[in-house]
């Protein structure tokens, strides 16, 4: 939370490189183990889709996700998500010549390391040394990064595209330049092939552009807002038509409806408690506290001064883009801890200036992260083991 209107050095290259190596080592922990840990059923599921592409070819699968039972020859379609991840994984398996758990986990881990490199570069440019180092340490060790960073699911793959989208839009909004807008649109198109959140992120940025227009930013923001929302709608419709081919639109609509609502007697207050608990456990307590402090200080600054700095506006963009999926799809946020993965780019910095405070926070980060990681790997998830057994009949 230290202002960046100075020339003091940011995150050092040596420290950044060391933390990247540390994160890579943490991601490698238990990477060759069978699919048995929390949410590991996703890895088994998408490995099956990738093997189906390799066994039958894209001409037969149409690039869509299918389970394939080689004994009966039966194809079982999955029509809930864009099929980009299964296609990426198939290409990765073909390239490496291996389709085991370690190879599958390595693909999202590589994407996640790209995300961290982007964020480290941002910290190096925007923050002074010690706060930047604390934020980089958090990104490297918190379980939301070091555990879920190799989750074979959409989030690690889309995260670097989302970071690039927000940064490109921010550059265009602050400094203009058509190339930044073109880059943002290209990243959205790529990410839309992997997950529904990319068009949603584009809508969020479109809303921000409309806000800038209303505050006198000029017609370019109005045009960008309308264009972003229209493009998001077209991308979502095109991908939905592709995905729903084998299953029909009803299944896709049913899956969307389930995610948009809470079910049973589960209340919004209980959901808030679940989300906070996920944040505390997988981002750690000091990061949760620093996140709340950062949000409060940013809001106070906006209220008192009426205008935020460019860096603060970027901070707010990351925070809003990260929280919108959590608020918009409460059932997913309730059941899946990794649904907060997109909050990783939100810089969470230690609220203090004394060396002793930083040292204490660093120790707390390390201890809390180590405890959560050890418990996650200590006992296999009964649900995951049971779910993986159901996939045994498929490739």
Secondary structure per residue as TSV (DSSP state, phi and psi in degrees):
chain	resnum	aa	ss	phi	psi
A	1	X	-	360.0	21.1
A	2	X	-	-89.0	132.9
A	3	X	-	-60.4	148.8
A	4	X	-	-106.2	17.6
A	5	X	-	-82.8	52.6
A	6	X	S	-150.5	178.1
A	7	X	-	-111.2	14.9
A	8	X	-	-66.5	149.1
A	9	X	-	-66.0	146.9
A	10	X	-	-90.1	-147.1
A	11	X	S	-61.7	125.7
A	12	X	-	-72.7	151.4
A	13	X	H	-63.6	-38.0
A	14	X	H	-65.1	-47.8
A	15	X	H	-63.5	-42.0
A	16	X	H	-61.7	-43.6
A	17	X	H	-63.6	-40.9
A	18	X	H	-63.3	-39.6
A	19	X	H	-72.0	-33.1
A	20	X	H	-64.2	-42.3
A	21	X	H	-63.3	-40.9
A	22	X	H	-61.6	-46.3
A	23	X	H	-62.5	-42.4
A	24	X	H	-59.8	-39.6
A	25	X	H	-66.0	-40.8
A	26	X	H	-66.1	-38.9
A	27	X	H	-66.3	-28.7
A	28	X	H	-76.2	-16.4
A	29	X	T	-58.7	126.2
A	30	X	T	57.7	22.1
A	31	X	T	-69.9	-21.5
A	32	X	T	-94.3	-0.1
A	33	X	S	-67.9	157.4
A	34	X	-	-62.2	167.8
A	35	X	S	-72.9	100.9
A	36	X	-	-150.8	-6.1
A	37	X	S	-93.9	173.3
A	38	X	T	-50.0	123.0
A	39	X	T	67.9	12.7
A	40	X	T	-70.3	-14.4
A	41	X	H	-60.5	-25.1
A	42	X	H	-61.8	-40.0
A	43	X	H	-63.0	-43.3
A	44	X	H	-65.7	-40.5
A	45	X	H	-60.5	-53.0
A	46	X	H	-75.0	-24.3
A	47	X	H	-64.6	-37.5
A	48	X	H	-63.0	-45.5
A	49	X	H	-60.4	-41.9
A	50	X	H	-64.2	-42.3
A	51	X	H	-65.3	-33.8
A	52	X	H	-62.9	-43.2
A	53	X	H	-58.7	-43.3
A	54	X	H	-70.0	-36.3
A	55	X	H	-77.7	-39.3
A	56	X	H	-102.5	-24.7
A	57	X	-	91.5	155.0
A	58	X	H	-68.9	-25.0
A	59	X	H	-62.1	-33.5
A	60	X	H	-89.5	-36.7
A	61	X	H	-82.9	-20.9
A	62	X	T	65.4	18.8
A	63	X	T	78.6	2.7
A	64	X	-	-92.6	165.9
A	65	X	-	-83.8	125.1
A	66	X	E	-137.8	139.9
A	67	X	E	-80.2	142.5
A	68	X	E	-128.2	121.9
A	69	X	E	-95.4	106.5
A	70	X	T	-68.6	-20.4
A	71	X	T	-76.1	-40.0
A	72	X	T	-101.2	-13.1
A	73	X	T	74.6	13.1
A	74	X	E	-83.0	136.9
A	75	X	E	-107.1	127.7
A	76	X	E	-114.6	111.9
A	77	X	E	-77.6	154.5
A	78	X	-	-124.4	111.8
A	79	X	-	-115.0	36.2
A	80	X	S	-101.9	-28.2
A	81	X	S	-132.3	157.1
A	82	X	-	-57.8	144.9
A	83	X	T	-89.6	13.5
A	84	X	H	-60.3	-36.8
A	85	X	H	-64.9	-44.3
A	86	X	H	-60.9	-38.1
A	87	X	H	-68.2	-43.5
A	88	X	H	-59.1	-44.3
A	89	X	H	-65.7	-38.1
A	90	X	H	-62.1	-45.5
A	91	X	H	-62.3	-38.8
A	92	X	H	-65.3	-42.8
A	93	X	H	-62.9	-41.5
A	94	X	H	-65.5	-41.2
A	95	X	H	-65.7	-42.4
A	96	X	H	-86.9	-19.9
A	97	X	T	75.0	19.2
A	98	X	-	-146.0	145.8
A	99	X	-	-129.8	26.5
A	100	X	S	-80.2	174.7
A	101	X	H	-58.0	-40.7
A	102	X	H	-63.2	-42.6
A	103	X	H	-64.5	-43.4
A	104	X	H	-62.5	-43.7
A	105	X	H	-68.6	-26.9
A	106	X	H	-65.8	-31.4
A	107	X	H	-65.1	-55.1
A	108	X	H	-63.0	-31.5
A	109	X	H	-62.5	-39.6
A	110	X	H	-64.5	-43.0
A	111	X	H	-61.6	-39.9
A	112	X	H	-66.1	-38.3
A	113	X	H	-64.0	-34.7
A	114	X	H	-62.7	-42.6
A	115	X	H	-57.8	-45.6
A	116	X	H	-66.5	-38.3
A	117	X	H	-62.3	-41.0
A	118	X	H	-61.4	-44.4
A	119	X	H	-70.0	-36.7
A	120	X	H	-63.0	-39.0
A	121	X	H	-62.6	-38.8
A	122	X	H	-65.5	-43.7
A	123	X	H	-62.2	-38.8
A	124	X	H	-64.0	-35.0
A	125	X	H	-86.7	-28.5
A	126	X	H	-107.6	-17.0
A	127	X	S	-129.9	152.6
A	128	X	-	-74.5	171.9
A	129	X	H	-52.8	-60.2
A	130	X	H	-69.6	-46.9
A	131	X	H	-58.7	-39.4
A	132	X	H	-63.2	-40.6
A	133	X	H	-64.4	-41.1
A	134	X	H	-63.7	-43.3
A	135	X	H	-64.2	-41.3
A	136	X	H	-65.1	-39.5
A	137	X	H	-61.7	-43.6
A	138	X	H	-60.9	-45.3
A	139	X	H	-60.8	-31.2
A	140	X	H	-80.2	-35.9
A	141	X	H	-108.2	-23.3
A	142	X	S	-62.1	141.7
A	143	X	H	-59.4	-28.5
A	144	X	H	-59.9	-24.6
A	145	X	H	-97.8	-52.4
A	146	X	H	-78.4	-20.4
A	147	X	T	-100.1	-55.7
A	148	X	G	-79.0	-8.3
A	149	X	G	-65.0	-17.9
A	150	X	G	-113.4	15.5
A	151	X	-	-64.3	127.8
A	152	X	S	-81.0	79.8
A	153	X	S	-152.9	-176.2
A	154	X	H	-69.8	-35.3
A	155	X	H	-58.9	-51.3
A	156	X	H	-61.9	-29.9
A	157	X	H	-75.6	-38.9
A	158	X	H	-80.8	-25.4
A	159	X	H	-53.9	-49.1
A	160	X	H	-64.2	-31.0
A	161	X	H	-68.7	-38.6
A	162	X	H	-65.4	-43.1
A	163	X	H	-60.6	-45.0
A	164	X	H	-62.8	-39.6
A	165	X	H	-60.9	-49.3
A	166	X	H	-65.1	-43.7
A	167	X	H	-64.9	-41.6
A	168	X	H	-65.1	-43.3
A	169	X	H	-63.0	-43.6
A	170	X	H	-60.9	-42.5
A	171	X	H	-61.6	-44.3
A	172	X	H	-64.7	-43.8
A	173	X	H	-66.1	-36.4
A	174	X	H	-85.7	-32.6
A	175	X	H	-127.5	-4.7
A	176	X	-	68.2	-175.1
A	177	X	-	113.3	107.9
A	178	X	H	-62.7	-27.9
A	179	X	H	-64.1	-32.1
A	180	X	H	-69.0	-40.2
A	181	X	H	-65.6	-40.6
A	182	X	H	-63.2	-40.1
A	183	X	H	-63.9	-42.4
A	184	X	H	-59.4	-43.4
A	185	X	H	-67.5	-39.2
A	186	X	H	-64.7	-42.3
A	187	X	H	-64.6	-37.6
A	188	X	H	-63.7	-43.6
A	189	X	H	-61.7	-43.3
A	190	X	H	-64.6	-46.9
A	191	X	H	-65.5	-28.3
A	192	X	H	-65.8	-21.5
A	193	X	T	-76.6	-11.0
A	194	X	T	-109.5	-40.8
A	195	X	-	-153.0	152.4
A	196	X	T	-67.2	-18.3
A	197	X	H	-68.1	-25.3
A	198	X	H	-63.4	-47.9
A	199	X	H	-60.1	-34.7
A	200	X	H	-63.7	-42.7
A	201	X	H	-60.8	-39.4
A	202	X	H	-63.3	-37.8
A	203	X	H	-63.9	-42.1
A	204	X	H	-57.8	-45.2
A	205	X	H	-67.8	-31.8
A	206	X	H	-63.7	-38.4
A	207	X	H	-65.4	-39.6
A	208	X	H	-64.0	-39.5
A	209	X	H	-63.1	-38.9
A	210	X	H	-64.0	-38.8
A	211	X	H	-63.0	-42.2
A	212	X	H	-64.8	-37.4
A	213	X	H	-64.2	-44.1
A	214	X	H	-63.8	-25.3
A	215	X	T	-91.5	14.8
A	216	X	T	90.9	21.4
A	217	X	-	-73.6	-18.8
A	218	X	-	114.4	166.2
A	219	X	H	-67.6	-22.5
A	220	X	H	-61.6	-31.1
A	221	X	H	-74.0	-37.6
A	222	X	H	-63.7	-45.2
A	223	X	H	-61.7	-41.5
A	224	X	H	-65.5	-39.0
A	225	X	H	-63.5	-49.7
A	226	X	H	-63.8	-44.6
A	227	X	H	-62.9	-40.8
A	228	X	H	-63.6	-44.5
A	229	X	H	-67.0	-40.3
A	230	X	H	-66.1	-42.8
A	231	X	H	-64.1	-41.7
A	232	X	H	-59.9	-42.3
A	233	X	H	-64.7	-42.5
A	234	X	H	-66.9	-42.4
A	235	X	H	-63.4	-45.2
A	236	X	H	-62.2	-41.4
A	237	X	H	-66.0	-42.1
A	238	X	H	-65.7	-44.5
A	239	X	H	-68.0	-38.0
A	240	X	H	-61.3	-41.2
A	241	X	H	-63.5	-38.9
A	242	X	H	-66.8	-47.5
A	243	X	H	-67.0	-41.4
A	244	X	T	-83.5	0.1
A	245	X	T	-49.7	-53.1
A	246	X	T	-78.2	-19.1
A	247	X	T	-117.1	-16.0
A	248	X	-	88.8	160.5
A	249	X	H	-73.8	-20.2
A	250	X	H	-62.8	-43.4
A	251	X	H	-64.5	-40.9
A	252	X	H	-64.4	-42.7
A	253	X	H	-65.6	-37.3
A	254	X	H	-64.9	-42.6
A	255	X	H	-64.4	-41.3
A	256	X	H	-64.3	-43.9
A	257	X	H	-60.9	-37.9
A	258	X	H	-62.8	-40.9
A	259	X	H	-75.0	-22.4
A	260	X	H	-81.3	-13.0
A	261	X	S	-127.4	155.7
A	262	X	-	-88.9	150.1
A	263	X	-	-123.7	160.1
A	264	X	T	69.4	-145.6
A	265	X	T	-96.8	16.7
A	266	X	-	-75.3	124.9
A	267	X	-	-98.0	167.8
A	268	X	H	-64.0	-34.1
A	269	X	H	-65.7	-39.5
A	270	X	H	-65.4	-38.5
A	271	X	H	-62.4	-44.1
A	272	X	H	-58.8	-41.9
A	273	X	H	-62.7	-40.3
A	274	X	H	-64.5	-44.7
A	275	X	H	-64.1	-42.9
A	276	X	H	-64.4	-39.6
A	277	X	H	-65.6	-41.9
A	278	X	H	-58.5	-43.4
A	279	X	H	-63.4	-44.6
A	280	X	H	-63.0	-42.5
A	281	X	H	-75.3	-43.3
A	282	X	H	-99.5	-16.6
A	283	X	H	-102.5	-13.3
A	284	X	-	80.0	156.3
A	285	X	H	-61.6	-45.1
A	286	X	H	-64.3	-33.5
A	287	X	H	-70.5	-39.4
A	288	X	H	-60.5	-45.8
A	289	X	H	-62.7	-43.1
A	290	X	H	-67.3	-34.2
A	291	X	H	-62.7	-47.7
A	292	X	H	-63.7	-40.5
A	293	X	H	-64.3	-41.4
A	294	X	H	-62.7	-45.4
A	295	X	H	-61.8	-43.0
A	296	X	H	-65.4	-44.0
A	297	X	H	-66.7	-36.3
A	298	X	H	-66.2	-43.8
A	299	X	H	-64.0	-40.9
A	300	X	H	-63.9	-40.6
A	301	X	H	-63.9	-42.6
A	302	X	H	-64.0	-38.5
A	303	X	H	-68.6	-42.9
A	304	X	H	-77.0	-40.1
A	305	X	H	-99.5	-18.2
A	306	X	S	79.1	-7.8
A	307	X	S	-155.1	137.0
A	308	X	-	-96.9	157.6
A	309	X	-	-70.0	165.5
A	310	X	H	-59.6	-40.4
A	311	X	H	-65.0	-40.6
A	312	X	H	-65.6	-36.7
A	313	X	H	-65.0	-37.1
A	314	X	H	-64.4	-41.6
A	315	X	H	-58.1	-45.8
A	316	X	H	-65.5	-40.6
A	317	X	H	-58.5	-46.9
A	318	X	H	-61.6	-42.4
A	319	X	H	-63.5	-44.8
A	320	X	H	-67.9	-46.2
A	321	X	H	-59.7	-37.2
A	322	X	H	-72.3	-33.5
A	323	X	H	-88.0	-22.0
A	324	X	H	-58.3	-45.5
A	325	X	H	-62.1	-34.2
A	326	X	H	-65.3	-43.7
A	327	X	H	-75.8	-34.2
A	328	X	H	-78.6	-25.5
A	329	X	-	-127.4	74.1
A	330	X	H	-62.9	-33.1
A	331	X	H	-66.0	-40.3
A	332	X	H	-65.1	-41.2
A	333	X	H	-63.8	-31.2
A	334	X	H	-71.3	-42.9
A	335	X	H	-91.7	-23.9
A	336	X	-	-118.8	114.9
A	337	X	G	-62.5	-32.8
A	338	X	G	-75.8	0.6
A	339	X	G	-66.7	-14.7
A	340	X	G	-95.2	11.8
A	341	X	G	-59.4	-32.8
A	342	X	G	-72.0	-5.8
A	343	X	G	-81.6	-5.7
A	344	X	G	-57.8	-38.6
A	345	X	G	-69.6	-10.7
A	346	X	S	-72.2	110.9
A	347	X	-	-65.2	120.0
A	348	X	-	-110.9	109.3
A	349	X	-	-113.1	148.0
A	350	X	-	-65.5	124.0
A	351	X	S	-81.9	72.8
A	352	X	-	-172.8	161.5
A	353	X	-	-121.3	-8.8
A	354	X	S	-83.9	143.2
A	355	X	H	-59.5	-36.2
A	356	X	H	-64.4	-37.9
A	357	X	H	-65.0	-45.4
A	358	X	H	-61.8	-41.9
A	359	X	H	-63.9	-41.6
A	360	X	H	-65.6	-42.0
A	361	X	H	-64.8	-40.5
A	362	X	H	-62.2	-43.3
A	363	X	H	-64.6	-42.0
A	364	X	H	-63.6	-43.4
A	365	X	H	-56.1	-49.4
A	366	X	H	-63.8	-43.9
A	367	X	H	-67.5	-45.7
A	368	X	H	-64.4	-40.7
A	369	X	H	-66.2	-42.9
A	370	X	H	-62.7	-40.3
A	371	X	H	-63.6	-47.7
A	372	X	H	-64.7	-42.5
A	373	X	H	-62.6	-43.6
A	374	X	H	-64.0	-39.5
A	375	X	H	-70.7	-35.0
A	376	X	H	-64.9	-37.8
A	377	X	H	-90.1	-9.1
A	378	X	H	-75.4	-42.2
A	379	X	S	-125.8	121.2
A	380	X	-	-61.4	150.0
A	381	X	-	-75.6	124.6
A	382	X	H	-62.9	-41.0
A	383	X	H	-61.2	-45.4
A	384	X	H	-64.4	-44.7
A	385	X	H	-60.2	-42.4
A	386	X	H	-66.2	-41.2
A	387	X	H	-66.1	-41.3
A	388	X	H	-63.7	-36.2
A	389	X	H	-61.2	-33.4
A	390	X	H	-66.7	-22.6
A	391	X	T	-88.9	-2.7
A	392	X	T	-61.9	-27.7
A	393	X	T	-73.9	-14.6
A	394	X	-	-99.8	158.8
A	395	X	-	-52.5	360.0
